[in-house]
């Protein structure tokens, strides 16, 4: 029973890391677009803030679960 839980936890941790990397790339991309814009739209700034908030939440969740990329390898 424990092996099944460990395996399931490992899969969830790997999925969380994957989502973190995807959100980080999205956040960096949006930040570059907004930074390069002369007069960014309010919607673009709001989306940037939302994406950053989701990314930071995921990082905190990974820290809470004690997930590290180095440990996963």
Residue pairs with C-beta under 8 A, 6 or more apart in sequence:
13 65
13 67
13 72
14 72
16 58
16 61
16 62
16 65
16 67
17 62
17 67
17 69
17 72
19 58
20 55
20 58
20 59
20 62
23 51
23 54
23 55
23 58
24 55
26 51
26 55
27 48
27 51
27 52
27 55
30 44
30 47
30 48
30 51
31 48
31 52
33 40
33 44
34 40
34 44
34 45
34 48
37 44
